[in-house]
Amino acid sequence: MSDPGALPPDEEAPLANAPQRFEPRDVPAAPRPAASPDRVVHLVGNAHLDVVWLWPWQEGYQEARATFRSVLDRMDEYPDFVFTCDQVVLLSWVEEQDPALFERIRARVAEGRWVNTGGWWVEPDCNIPTGESFVRQGLFGQRFLRSRFGRAATVGMNVDPFGHAATLPQVLAGQGMDAYCFLRPMAHELPLPSPLFRWRAPDGTAVLAFRIPFEYQSSRETVDRHIEKSLAERGERLPETMVFFGVGNHGGGPTIRQIETVHRFDRMGTFGALPLSDPERYFARVRALDPELPVVDGELQHHAPGCYSAHSGVKRWQRRAQTALLVAERWAAVAGVVLGDAVPREDLERAWKQVLFNQAHDILPGSAIEAAFEDARDQLGEAVSIAKRITAKAQNRLAATVDVPLDPATQPVLVFNPHPWPVEATVELQLGAGLEVDPQRVTTGAGERVPSQTVPPQASVGRRPGGSVAFRAALPPLGVARYALHAATGAAFAAGAVANQAEGPAASPVPAPAAPPTMLTRSGGRVVLEHDLLRVELDEGTGWLTGLLDKRTGVDLVAGARGPHLQVCEDPTDTWGHRVVSYAWPGAEMPVTRVLVREDGPLRARVRVEHAWHRSTLSEDFLLTAGDDALEVRVELDWHEPAHLLKWRVPVALDDPRGRVEIPFGSIERRVDGGEEPGQSWIDLSRVDAGLAVLNDAKHGYDLSPATEEASPSIGITAVRSPVFAWHDPTELDPEGVRSHQDLGLQRFTVRLVPHGPIDVPDLHRRAAELTMRPRAMLEGFHDGVLGDRTSWVEAGPAAVQVTAVKTAEDGDDLVVRAVETSGRATDAVIALPLVGATIRATLPAHAIRTWRVRRGAEPVPVDLLEEPLPTEA
């Protein structure tokens, strides 16, 4: 007997809209209920992949292939599924290891369902790299996208970095991207007027920006809770919004269950319309709707301030690699034009890609596992090695064209200046070729004597006098100058280096140098270093300065300043420094163990102060050089204090000063509140008439601290932190566990204290570049040549015009020159290019970044940051 309530076999009851756990894969779309919220939530399927983090790059390499295969399989199953991809290196890895899979990606890009965003080689840290590095991220990233897919990205995307430099909108726009997506800092770290806004750089360039709500990834299961939490951060003024979903960090991407639940809740109408979308479509909708959006100026900070100082090694390696490559590009370009040498594009590209890869947001910030930094060291070492080979070859080829007249009583030295402005620098030569020189007889190519003296040798071999010498060199802009070391009394140099040249005239007498010498006095527990510009007084008991008198202004920048110099404190924070506001904590001072004079000559004085605390030692060599208006401090730290940090602090005798710090392609005013902040190579405290800048060649975490009852205002550099590798709060550490801590062992960095009058920002930019990108000297033989004793190939002026790149174009032999306006005022730039017989004349707006392509015999052509002509105005 049949059940009277049963339906006939060919009939079914109507289906509820979308009951729980129902997966409507094969159910046709239905209209959402009229009660559904009137909003559109663009669901952006993505697969954030940290190329390195809790795994080495080799695992990221494999996961890129696995993730992209999964994404393409989902596309085969769901015709409406759209995928958003950033980090161009992932595409390059798949192209390299699985060409067939890469062809499937190309087909989906052509179809419009695979959308490449970001346009950069990786998602880098967005504070620590130089401005030129951000340019190269887009130069190599966008060129790859265009060459493989026929179009570049139009949306910038850095979802995982911990803060964003103020100048990035101008960089993005110059690379063809007019919108930007990010996650951090989150709403609790940086209040914004709206998650969608116009982000404006100091020069006025603005891009649309969107802070991703809640997270860029979601659970492997359903996405409804993820959407709920994301919508809780939705700004009421937003016409439409985005929610990013997909398994991330170790890749993975959207899952079947995630896509099914998007379909389910779209059918139910729970959250409004839920189209599977991408950032390009979203920003296109925003522009079509043209809502009134707030404008946000300046930097977007910050998350994880501990990452400005975590792992000193990778930050120093990065600084060296970036500057080495910029130098190599310049000399390769000069040799290419002057000598017709082929530009080593493939080598430069390979080296730059190693540098860019290791700017990834878990490598450069120091938050990856220990093994990852062994790879970073090797890869950045490869980049530096390539750069140095390119530089050495180009400079040796150019050196062979310099006229070096024969004088058997001298040893010629050529000094190359990598900067397109005149530079005065101290050149140190370690002479290991059996040369016996008179350390106080060094002359220019014109025979003028320059300040010089013996310096401590790097080798301990033999007892030869004058084995190491330093002299003061005045160098032409992006050029080369010839100098000569003179033989010690009764000695003559071998003539083995003479190249087919008849013996020249006898050497003329060497006059005395014109520059006033540096003087050193030591008595009563104090050491005084002095010349015509500065007077430095050092207390032997504390090991720190009690005087730094700028004789030009009459202001002593430290006299009477109170507070510690070296501060050691226990640091219980995790690797990232989560929830840290400041590292300007009270700390124990490192007592002085010894003070000694290492150099006392006419060129410079050098005093060494040694400190010790528990198992650690720190030495500081204070150098004051004739003709130099800065005090150099060379620091050597042997650190053995797990879970501790050291602040290297400079108290200043300035009331209520203002702070400023260098950022990529510019500088920014910062509050004097003790907060831990990121910066590039210089930081400054100033009042109207005077100030003190602190330059360094390796560190990026700073504080500007206000006066207290116990201490004067000060500049603090976080010299070292030693947290556990890749330790993320709130994970609790096993007290009995075995762990590795960062930064234990030896490290070195150099600091320059620069007293000044009213702050001269362009001068500080140039001086910081001179510290990190030093001239190179080389011994040379005698030979005929077409170049005189001083040659310049590029010169930029005035000082506000900071030339950051001189290179050969990526797609031709044109010269590419880039300049940044650094004073904050419109500046008339004149960049002389005798290298190609041209001159660039242009008015640079305040804070502007401008690039030109220059061909010999033609007018310079303004181009964008991808080295392509700017669109002409109608």
Secondary structure, 3 states (H helix, E strand, C coil): CCCCCCCCCCCCCCCCCCCCCCCCCCCCCCCCCCCCCCCEEEEEEECCECCCCCCCHHHHHHHHHHHHHHHHHHHHHCCCCCEEECCHHHHHHHHHHCHHHHHHHHHHHHHCCEEECCCCCCCECECCCCHHHHHHHHHHHHHHHHHHHCCCCCEEEECCCCCECCCHHHHHHHCCCCEEEECCCCCCCCCCCCCEEEEECCCCCEEEEEECCCCCCCCCCCCHHHHHHHHCCCCCCCCCEEEEECECEECCECCHHHHHHHHHHHHHCCCCECCEECHHHHHHHHHHHCCCCCEEECCECCCCHHHHCCCHHHHHHHHHHHHHHHHHHHHHHHHHHHHCCCCCHHHHHHHHHHHHHCCECCCCCCCCCHHHHHHHHHHHHHHHHHHHHHHHHHHHHHHCCECECCCCCEEEEEEEECCCCCEEEEEEEECCCCCCEEEEEEEECCCCEECEEECCCCCCCCCCCCCEEEEEEEECCCEEEEEEEEECCCCCCCCCCCCCCCCCCCCCCCCCCCCCCCEEEEECCEEEEECCCEEEEEECCCCCEEEEEECCCCEECCCCCCCCCEEEEECCCCCCCCCCCCCCCCCECCCEEEEEEEEECCCEEEEEEEEEECCEEEEEEEEEECCCCCEEEEEEEEECCCCEEEEEEEECCCCCCEEEEEECCEEEEECCCCCCEECCCEEEEECCCCEEEEEECCCCEEEEECCCCCCCCEEEEEEEECCECCCCCCCCCCCCCCCCECCCEEEEEEEEEEEECCCCHHHHHHHHHHHHCCCEEEECCCECCCECCEEECCEEECCCEEEEEEEECCCCCCEEEEEEECCCCCEEEEEEECCCCEEEEEEECCCCEEEEEECCCCCCEEECCCCCECCCCC
